[in-house]
Amino acid sequence: MKLKIIAILFLLLAAYGFAQNQTTPVTLNRTEVHKLTSVYNNATYPIFVSLPSSYNSSDKVYPVVYMLDAYSSFGIVTQMAKLLAFNNELPELIIVGISSEGGSKEFNYNRARDYTPTLIQPENLPESSRSLVPASGGASKFLNFIINELIPFIEPKYRINNNDRTLIGHSLGGLFVGYTLLQEQSIFYRYVMISPALFWDNNFLLKQENIFFEKTKSLNAIVYSTVGSLEENLFIETWKVFTNSLEKHNYYGLKLKAEISENETHYTIIPHLVTRGLISVFKP
């Protein structure tokens, strides 16, 4: 009898311990996930969608923000944007984050491939950079994915103002934002470029901006860009050349705010996507 009682107590304790150890993944409120596989590069992208607090209780139409690097920064961007919207420092926004399947290794590979406009063989990169850029040259295909697959998939599903799209990115993502600004002006109206890697391929984008100016003197866009004062000089100096050139060319229709963020490193500056960038491009 004693053995039976002990066995029952053991099972109860085991069950209690199992219940105590069960966990539930944390889910961000008012977020949804879709998956899209692109015909342009055969890559599959988890697409994270963050809806405004008032979405389910109103019939409003909202501006939309397309963000890069959602794998690492979706939580930072969406939660900060909601807090600032609550305090009337930002409008309520629908945020569409383009993420990556797999872990950090796949994330690093995909962003290097998708955000860079030209192909550089790894052996032609400095040895210290080869692990950071294992692939390259896929920006054109990735932009086609956004324009021809992602936007037509997302925007009919939600109450989105398709005349008010914003694109935001950091580092290689900032490079892609700059590439998009010069490549396709009819899709996005607002752009946020944080610490853009403008030194890519011997300052490729700086040269493209000069070519762009030879063809047209107008650029209908609102742009915010910054770089941290504590970043590597390579980031800072190419950023200065690019933003100074935009200002010097004085494009018709361009509204540009460019500033150096004091005491920020390449990673502490990431929240500026929202706290400086979105606030700036959405100012009346």
C-alpha positions as CSV (number, residue, x, y, z in Angstrom):
1,M,0.0,0.0,0.0
2,K,2.8,2.3,0.9
3,L,4.5,1.6,-2.4
4,K,1.3,2.5,-4.2
5,I,0.9,5.8,-2.3
6,I,4.6,6.7,-3.1
7,A,4.0,5.9,-6.8
8,I,1.0,8.1,-6.9
9,L,2.8,11.0,-5.2
10,F,5.7,10.6,-7.6
11,L,3.4,10.8,-10.6
12,L,1.6,13.9,-9.1
13,L,5.0,15.6,-8.5
14,A,6.2,14.7,-11.9
15,A,3.0,16.1,-13.5
16,Y,3.4,19.2,-11.4
17,G,7.0,19.7,-12.5
18,F,6.0,19.2,-16.1
19,A,3.3,21.7,-15.9
20,Q,5.7,24.2,-14.2
21,N,8.2,23.7,-17.0
22,Q,5.8,24.2,-19.9
23,T,6.4,27.5,-21.7
24,T,4.4,29.6,-24.1
25,P,6.2,31.6,-26.8
26,V,5.9,35.4,-26.5
27,T,3.7,36.8,-29.3
28,L,3.6,40.5,-30.2
29,N,0.1,41.8,-30.0
30,R,-1.7,42.5,-33.3
31,T,0.9,40.8,-35.4
32,E,0.5,38.3,-38.2
33,V,2.9,36.2,-40.3
34,H,2.7,35.2,-43.9
35,K,5.3,33.3,-46.1
36,L,6.1,34.2,-49.7
37,T,8.5,32.4,-52.0
38,S,9.8,34.7,-54.8
39,V,10.0,33.7,-58.4
40,Y,12.9,36.1,-58.8
41,N,15.4,34.4,-56.5
42,N,13.5,31.3,-55.2
43,A,13.9,32.5,-51.7
44,T,11.2,32.1,-49.0
45,Y,10.5,35.2,-46.9
46,P,8.5,35.2,-43.6
47,I,6.5,38.4,-43.7
48,F,5.7,39.9,-40.3
49,V,2.7,42.4,-40.2
50,S,2.1,44.7,-37.3
51,L,-1.3,46.3,-37.1
52,P,-2.1,49.5,-35.3
53,S,-3.8,49.5,-31.9
54,S,-7.0,50.9,-33.5
55,Y,-7.1,48.6,-36.5
56,N,-9.8,46.3,-35.4
57,S,-12.0,49.0,-33.9
58,S,-12.0,51.4,-36.8
59,D,-12.3,51.6,-40.6
60,K,-9.3,53.9,-41.1
61,V,-6.7,53.6,-43.8
62,Y,-3.1,53.6,-42.6
63,P,0.3,54.5,-44.0
64,V,2.5,51.5,-44.4
65,V,6.2,51.0,-43.5
66,Y,8.2,48.2,-45.2
67,M,11.2,47.4,-43.0
68,L,14.2,45.3,-43.8
69,D,16.0,43.0,-41.3
70,A,12.8,42.1,-39.5
71,Y,14.5,38.9,-38.3
72,S,16.5,41.0,-35.9
73,S,14.7,44.3,-35.5
74,F,10.9,43.8,-35.9
75,G,10.2,43.9,-32.2
76,I,12.2,47.0,-31.6
77,V,10.7,48.9,-34.5
78,T,7.0,47.9,-34.0
79,Q,6.8,48.3,-30.3
80,M,8.6,51.7,-30.4
81,A,6.4,52.9,-33.2
82,K,3.3,51.9,-31.2
83,L,4.5,53.7,-28.1
84,L,5.2,56.9,-30.1
85,A,1.9,56.7,-31.8
86,F,0.2,56.4,-28.4
87,N,2.0,59.7,-27.5
88,N,1.0,61.3,-30.8
89,E,4.7,61.6,-32.0
90,L,3.9,59.3,-34.9
91,P,0.8,58.4,-36.8
92,E,-0.5,54.9,-36.4
93,L,1.3,52.7,-38.9
94,I,1.0,49.3,-40.5
95,I,4.5,47.8,-40.4
96,V,5.5,45.0,-42.8
97,G,8.7,43.3,-41.9
98,I,10.6,41.2,-44.4
99,S,12.3,38.4,-42.4
100,S,14.5,35.4,-43.1
101,E,14.0,31.7,-42.7
102,G,16.5,29.7,-40.6
103,G,18.9,31.0,-38.0
104,S,21.5,33.8,-37.9
105,K,23.7,32.2,-40.4
106,E,20.9,32.1,-43.0
107,F,19.9,35.6,-42.1
108,N,23.4,36.9,-42.7
109,Y,23.6,35.1,-46.0
110,N,20.2,36.3,-47.2
111,R,20.7,40.0,-46.3
112,A,24.1,40.1,-47.9
113,R,22.6,38.6,-51.1
114,D,19.5,40.7,-51.2
115,Y,20.7,44.2,-50.1
116,T,23.8,44.6,-52.3
117,P,23.4,46.0,-55.8
118,T,26.5,44.4,-57.3
119,L,28.3,41.1,-57.2
120,I,31.6,40.9,-55.5
121,Q,33.4,37.5,-55.3
122,P,34.2,36.7,-51.6
123,E,37.9,36.3,-52.5
124,N,37.9,40.0,-53.6
125,L,36.7,41.2,-50.2
126,P,39.0,41.9,-47.2
127,E,39.4,38.7,-45.2
128,S,37.7,40.2,-42.2
129,S,34.6,40.9,-44.3
130,R,34.1,37.5,-46.0
131,S,32.0,36.0,-43.3
132,L,29.8,39.0,-43.2
133,V,29.2,39.1,-47.0
134,P,29.0,35.4,-48.1
135,A,26.8,36.4,-51.1
136,S,26.1,39.6,-53.0
137,G,24.5,41.2,-56.0
138,G,20.8,40.3,-55.5
139,A,19.3,43.8,-54.9
140,S,17.6,44.0,-58.3
141,K,15.8,40.7,-57.8
142,F,14.9,41.6,-54.2
143,L,13.5,44.9,-55.3
144,N,11.4,43.1,-58.0
145,F,10.2,40.8,-55.2
146,I,9.0,43.8,-53.1
147,I,7.4,45.6,-56.0
148,N,5.8,42.8,-58.0
149,E,5.1,40.1,-55.3
150,L,5.1,41.5,-51.8
151,I,3.2,44.7,-52.2
152,P,0.5,43.1,-54.4
153,F,0.1,40.4,-51.8
154,I,0.0,42.5,-48.7
155,E,-1.9,45.7,-49.6
156,P,-5.2,44.1,-50.7
157,K,-5.3,42.3,-47.4
158,Y,-5.1,45.3,-45.2
159,R,-6.5,48.9,-45.1
160,I,-3.3,50.5,-46.5
161,N,-2.8,53.9,-48.0
162,N,-0.8,52.8,-51.1
163,N,0.1,56.4,-51.8
164,D,2.1,56.6,-48.5
165,R,4.7,53.9,-48.4
166,T,7.9,54.1,-46.4
167,L,11.1,52.0,-46.7
168,I,13.5,51.7,-43.8
169,G,16.8,49.9,-43.4
170,H,20.1,49.8,-41.4
171,S,23.7,49.1,-42.6
172,L,23.4,46.9,-45.7
173,G,19.7,47.5,-45.4
174,G,20.4,51.3,-45.5
175,L,22.4,50.6,-48.7
176,F,19.4,49.0,-50.2
177,V,17.2,51.9,-49.2
178,G,19.5,54.3,-51.0
179,Y,19.6,51.9,-54.1
180,T,15.8,51.9,-54.2
181,L,15.7,55.7,-53.9
182,L,17.7,56.1,-57.0
183,Q,16.3,53.0,-58.9
184,E,12.5,53.3,-58.5
185,Q,10.9,56.5,-57.4
186,S,7.2,55.6,-58.0
187,I,6.8,53.0,-55.2
188,F,7.9,54.6,-52.0
189,Y,7.5,58.2,-50.8
190,R,9.5,58.1,-47.5
191,Y,12.9,56.6,-46.9
192,V,14.9,56.0,-43.7
193,M,18.6,55.1,-44.2
194,I,20.4,54.4,-40.9
195,S,24.2,53.9,-41.1
196,P,24.1,52.9,-44.7
197,A,27.0,50.8,-46.0
198,L,27.6,53.3,-48.9
199,F,31.3,52.2,-49.3
200,W,30.0,49.0,-51.0
201,D,31.9,48.1,-54.2
202,N,34.2,51.1,-54.2
203,N,31.4,53.6,-53.4
204,F,29.1,52.2,-56.1
205,L,26.0,54.1,-54.9
206,L,27.8,57.4,-54.7
207,K,28.7,57.0,-58.4
208,Q,25.1,56.1,-59.2
209,E,23.8,59.2,-57.6
210,N,25.9,61.4,-59.9
211,I,24.7,59.4,-62.9
212,F,21.1,59.8,-61.7
213,F,21.6,63.6,-61.5
214,E,22.8,63.7,-65.1
215,K,19.4,62.2,-66.2
216,T,17.0,64.1,-63.9
217,K,16.9,67.0,-61.6
218,S,13.8,65.9,-59.6
219,L,13.4,63.4,-56.8
220,N,10.0,63.3,-55.1
221,A,10.8,61.8,-51.8
222,I,11.2,62.5,-48.0
223,V,14.5,61.1,-46.8
224,Y,16.1,60.8,-43.4
225,S,19.6,59.5,-42.9
226,T,22.0,59.4,-40.1
227,V,25.3,57.7,-39.0
228,G,26.7,57.3,-35.6
229,S,29.7,59.5,-34.5
230,L,31.3,56.4,-33.0
231,E,31.1,54.3,-36.1
232,E,34.0,53.3,-38.3
233,N,35.3,56.1,-40.4
234,L,34.5,54.2,-43.6
235,F,30.8,54.5,-42.8
236,I,31.0,58.2,-41.8
237,E,33.0,59.5,-44.6
238,T,31.1,57.9,-47.4
239,W,27.8,58.9,-45.7
240,K,29.0,62.5,-45.7
241,V,29.9,62.4,-49.4
242,F,26.5,60.9,-50.4
243,T,24.3,63.2,-48.3
244,N,26.4,66.3,-49.3
245,S,25.9,65.4,-52.9
246,L,22.2,65.1,-52.5
247,E,22.1,68.5,-50.9
248,K,24.4,70.0,-53.5
249,H,22.3,68.7,-56.4
250,N,19.2,70.3,-54.8
251,Y,16.7,67.9,-56.4
252,Y,13.3,69.4,-57.0
253,G,10.8,67.6,-54.7
254,L,13.4,66.2,-52.3
255,K,13.1,66.8,-48.6
256,L,16.3,65.6,-46.9
257,K,17.3,65.6,-43.3
258,A,20.8,64.3,-42.7
259,E,22.6,64.3,-39.3
260,I,25.3,62.6,-37.3
261,S,24.0,61.0,-34.2
262,E,26.4,61.7,-31.3
263,N,27.8,58.9,-29.2
264,E,26.1,56.2,-31.2
265,T,27.8,53.0,-32.6
266,H,26.7,50.9,-35.5
267,Y,24.4,48.9,-33.3
268,T,23.2,51.4,-30.7
269,I,21.9,53.5,-33.5
270,I,19.3,50.9,-34.7
271,P,16.4,52.3,-32.7
272,H,16.9,55.5,-34.7
273,L,15.0,53.8,-37.4
274,V,12.0,54.9,-35.4
275,T,13.0,57.5,-32.9
276,R,14.7,59.7,-35.4
277,G,13.9,58.3,-38.8
278,L,10.1,57.7,-38.8
279,I,9.5,60.8,-36.6
280,S,11.4,62.9,-39.1
281,V,9.8,61.6,-42.4
282,F,6.3,61.8,-40.9
283,K,6.6,65.4,-39.6
284,P,4.0,67.6,-41.1
